[in-house]
Amino acid sequence: MRKFDFCAKIKARKVISRFEETLIKFFEQYRLTTYKKGENILRPGDTFTNVYFVKKGYVRLYNTTLDGKEITINLFKPLFYLSLMYSLNKKECRYFFEAITDTEVWKAPLEDFLAFIEKDREASLLALGATTNAFNSLLMHIESSSAGRSYNKIASILVSLIRDFGSTDEQGVTKIDFSTTHRVIASLAGISRETASIQIKRLEKDGIITQSRESIIIKDIEKLKEASSLE
């Protein structure tokens, strides 16, 4: 199977980071709204009259089945891409957007943002590149959530989270940058919370990860990628 290219992902992050710097200069003139962890920013039926940009925090995009089961579509740091898509198409929101950490969000009128993009050719090109990278990240998540047995799925989801939201400190410790509950990981993988907890314990027993109250720490990224069945 296809091997993850983490160097390519770092390059993609640089494109997004450059675009975020450009966006921050635009968005910081607008009011900043704060959402507490667990609070819904948007819910099905809401209409987008603004383009959203997350200054700080992480957002979960999910929906529920008829029997009440949560299905997480993706996790985002920038909420910008989907809000722009819905605003341009004048569509009602179909999903829940939940702050999974304390989150700060700027909201700008769509007309103002389009005028900004029209005037700034570099910003429009960066928007195209960053949106393409976000779409690729979504495709990788879909691949991760459909790989192998439950053990493989959980490992694959963790590889995906590290790729998109991981950091390594000066001591070489790699971890996900926010507290990730078993419930969220389970809904990303499309399995029950109980099953996810069992498989996370297996990964811990195998010496691949360890858990703390703040995050999941990756002890051996190569073994984690092997367990994900994506190599």
C-alpha positions as CSV (number, residue, x, y, z in Angstrom):
1,M,0.0,0.0,0.0
2,R,0.9,3.7,-0.4
3,K,3.5,5.0,2.0
4,F,3.0,8.3,3.7
5,D,5.4,11.0,2.7
6,F,5.8,13.1,5.8
7,C,8.3,15.4,4.1
8,A,5.6,16.3,1.5
9,K,3.2,16.9,4.3
10,I,5.6,19.4,5.9
11,K,5.9,21.2,2.6
12,A,2.1,21.3,2.4
13,R,2.0,22.8,5.9
14,K,4.3,25.6,4.7
15,V,1.9,26.5,2.0
16,I,-1.0,26.6,4.4
17,S,1.0,28.5,7.0
18,R,1.9,31.2,4.5
19,F,-1.8,31.4,3.5
20,E,-2.8,31.6,7.1
21,E,-0.5,34.6,7.7
22,T,-2.1,36.3,4.7
23,L,-5.6,35.5,6.1
24,I,-4.8,36.7,9.6
25,K,-4.0,40.2,8.3
26,F,-7.4,40.3,6.7
27,F,-9.5,38.6,9.4
28,E,-8.0,40.4,12.4
29,Q,-10.1,43.5,11.6
30,Y,-13.3,41.6,12.5
31,R,-14.8,40.6,15.8
32,L,-13.4,37.5,17.5
33,T,-15.8,35.0,19.0
34,T,-14.8,32.5,21.7
35,Y,-16.3,29.0,22.0
36,K,-15.8,26.7,24.9
37,K,-14.7,23.1,24.5
38,G,-17.7,21.0,23.5
39,E,-19.7,24.0,22.2
40,N,-21.2,23.9,18.7
41,I,-20.1,26.7,16.4
42,L,-22.6,25.6,13.7
43,R,-25.3,23.0,13.5
44,P,-27.4,21.5,10.7
45,G,-29.8,24.0,9.2
46,D,-27.7,27.1,10.0
47,T,-26.9,29.4,7.1
48,F,-23.5,30.8,6.3
49,T,-23.5,34.6,5.9
50,N,-19.9,34.8,6.9
51,V,-16.5,33.2,6.2
52,Y,-15.0,31.7,9.3
53,F,-11.4,31.5,10.3
54,V,-10.1,29.8,13.4
55,K,-7.4,31.9,15.2
56,K,-6.9,29.4,18.0
57,G,-8.2,25.8,18.7
58,Y,-9.5,22.8,16.8
59,V,-12.9,22.0,15.3
60,R,-14.6,18.7,14.7
61,L,-17.0,18.2,11.7
62,Y,-19.5,15.5,12.5
63,N,-23.0,14.3,11.9
64,T,-25.3,11.8,13.6
65,T,-27.1,8.7,12.3
66,L,-30.8,8.1,12.8
67,D,-29.9,5.9,15.8
68,G,-27.9,8.7,17.4
69,K,-24.4,7.4,16.5
70,E,-21.8,10.1,15.8
71,I,-19.8,10.0,12.6
72,T,-16.8,12.3,12.6
73,I,-16.1,13.5,9.0
74,N,-12.8,15.3,9.8
75,L,-11.0,17.5,12.3
76,F,-9.9,21.0,11.4
77,K,-7.7,23.7,12.6
78,P,-8.8,26.1,9.9
79,L,-12.6,26.2,9.6
80,F,-12.1,28.5,6.7
81,Y,-12.4,26.1,3.7
82,L,-15.9,24.7,4.4
83,S,-17.4,28.0,5.5
84,L,-16.2,29.5,2.2
85,M,-17.7,26.6,0.2
86,Y,-21.1,26.8,1.9
87,S,-21.2,30.6,1.6
88,L,-20.4,30.6,-2.1
89,N,-23.0,28.0,-2.8
90,K,-25.6,29.6,-0.5
91,K,-26.2,26.2,1.1
92,E,-27.5,25.4,4.6
93,C,-25.0,23.7,6.9
94,R,-25.5,19.9,6.9
95,Y,-23.1,19.1,9.8
96,F,-22.2,19.9,13.4
97,F,-19.0,22.0,13.9
98,E,-17.9,21.4,17.5
99,A,-15.0,23.1,19.3
100,I,-13.0,20.2,20.6
101,T,-10.7,22.7,22.4
102,D,-11.4,26.2,23.6
103,T,-11.6,28.0,20.2
104,E,-11.4,31.5,18.9
105,V,-13.0,32.3,15.6
106,W,-13.0,35.4,13.3
107,K,-16.1,35.9,11.1
108,A,-16.0,38.1,8.0
109,P,-18.8,38.9,5.6
110,L,-18.4,36.9,2.4
111,E,-18.5,40.0,0.2
112,D,-15.6,41.5,2.0
113,F,-13.5,38.4,1.7
114,L,-14.3,38.1,-2.1
115,A,-13.2,41.7,-2.6
116,F,-10.0,41.0,-0.7
117,I,-9.2,37.9,-2.9
118,E,-10.1,39.8,-6.1
119,K,-7.6,42.6,-5.2
120,D,-4.8,40.3,-4.0
121,R,-3.7,37.8,-6.7
122,E,-1.1,36.1,-4.5
123,A,-3.8,35.5,-1.8
124,S,-6.1,33.9,-4.4
125,L,-3.3,31.6,-5.6
126,L,-2.5,30.7,-2.0
127,A,-6.2,30.0,-1.4
128,L,-6.2,27.5,-4.3
129,G,-3.1,25.7,-3.1
130,A,-4.2,25.6,0.6
131,T,-7.7,24.3,-0.4
132,T,-6.2,21.6,-2.5
133,N,-4.1,20.5,0.5
134,A,-7.1,20.5,2.7
135,F,-9.0,18.3,0.2
136,N,-6.0,15.9,0.0
137,S,-6.0,15.7,3.8
138,L,-9.7,14.7,3.8
139,L,-9.1,12.0,1.2
140,M,-6.3,10.6,3.4
141,H,-8.6,10.6,6.4
142,I,-11.2,8.6,4.3
143,E,-8.5,6.1,3.5
144,S,-7.4,5.9,7.1
145,S,-10.9,5.2,8.4
146,S,-11.4,2.3,5.9
147,A,-8.1,0.4,6.4
148,G,-8.2,-3.1,7.8
149,R,-9.4,-4.3,11.1
150,S,-10.2,-2.2,14.2
151,Y,-6.6,-2.3,15.3
152,N,-5.4,-1.1,11.9
153,K,-8.0,1.6,11.7
154,I,-7.1,3.1,15.1
155,A,-3.4,3.0,14.2
156,S,-4.2,4.6,10.9
157,I,-6.3,7.4,12.5
158,L,-3.5,8.1,14.9
159,V,-1.0,8.4,12.0
160,S,-3.4,10.8,10.3
161,L,-3.8,12.9,13.4
162,I,0.0,13.0,13.9
163,R,0.5,14.0,10.3
164,D,-2.1,16.9,10.5
165,F,-1.9,17.9,14.2
166,G,1.3,16.4,15.6
167,S,4.4,18.1,17.0
168,T,7.8,16.8,18.3
169,D,9.5,18.6,21.2
170,E,13.2,19.1,21.8
171,Q,13.4,15.7,23.6
172,G,12.1,14.0,20.4
173,V,8.6,13.3,22.0
174,T,5.9,13.2,19.3
175,K,2.3,13.8,20.3
176,I,-1.1,15.0,19.1
177,D,-1.4,18.7,19.9
178,F,-4.8,18.5,21.7
179,S,-6.6,16.2,24.1
180,T,-8.2,13.4,22.0
181,T,-10.9,11.4,23.6
182,H,-11.6,7.7,22.8
183,R,-15.1,8.8,21.7
184,V,-13.7,11.1,19.0
185,I,-11.2,8.6,17.8
186,A,-13.9,5.9,17.6
187,S,-16.2,8.2,15.5
188,L,-13.3,9.0,13.2
189,A,-12.6,5.2,12.7
190,G,-16.3,4.3,12.4
191,I,-16.3,1.9,15.3
192,S,-17.7,1.9,18.9
193,R,-16.0,3.7,21.7
194,E,-15.6,0.4,23.6
195,T,-13.8,-1.2,20.6
196,A,-11.6,1.9,20.1
197,S,-10.6,1.8,23.8
198,I,-9.6,-1.9,23.5
199,Q,-7.5,-1.2,20.5
200,I,-5.8,1.9,22.0
201,K,-4.9,-0.3,25.0
202,R,-3.4,-2.9,22.6
203,L,-1.3,-0.2,20.9
204,E,-0.1,0.9,24.4
205,K,0.7,-2.7,25.4
206,D,2.6,-3.1,22.2
207,G,4.8,-0.2,23.2
208,I,3.7,2.0,20.3
209,I,1.9,4.7,22.2
210,T,1.3,6.0,25.7
211,Q,-1.5,8.1,27.0
212,S,-1.6,11.1,29.3
213,R,-4.5,13.3,30.4
214,E,-3.4,15.9,27.9
215,S,-2.7,13.8,24.8
216,I,-1.6,10.6,23.1
217,I,2.1,10.3,22.9
218,I,3.7,8.3,20.0
219,K,6.6,6.2,21.3
220,D,7.4,4.5,17.9
221,I,6.1,6.2,14.8
222,E,7.5,3.6,12.4
223,K,5.7,0.8,14.3
224,L,2.6,2.9,14.3
225,K,2.7,3.2,10.5
226,E,3.3,-0.5,10.2
227,A,0.3,-1.2,12.4
228,S,-1.8,1.1,10.2
229,S,-1.3,-1.2,7.2
230,L,-0.7,1.8,5.1
231,E,2.9,1.0,4.2
